Amino acid sequence: MIFSYDREAVLWHAEERARLASQGRIPPYVDGQIAAIAVVNNLT
């Protein structure tokens, strides 16, 4: 299966990056994209 980086994933990614940034923790961008795709597709 191939999962896309769709609107739902983009929104999750943005919110998670903001949350982590507020804690001084900013992971690599692509890692966040992968995590977002996994979370919104219930792969975690």
Sequence and secondary structure as in RCSB ss.txt:
>XXXX:A:sequence
MIFSYDREAVLWHAEERARLASQGRIPPYVDGQIAAIAVVNNLT
>XXXX:A:secstr
      HHHHHHHHHHHHHHHHTT    HHHHHHHHHHHHTT  
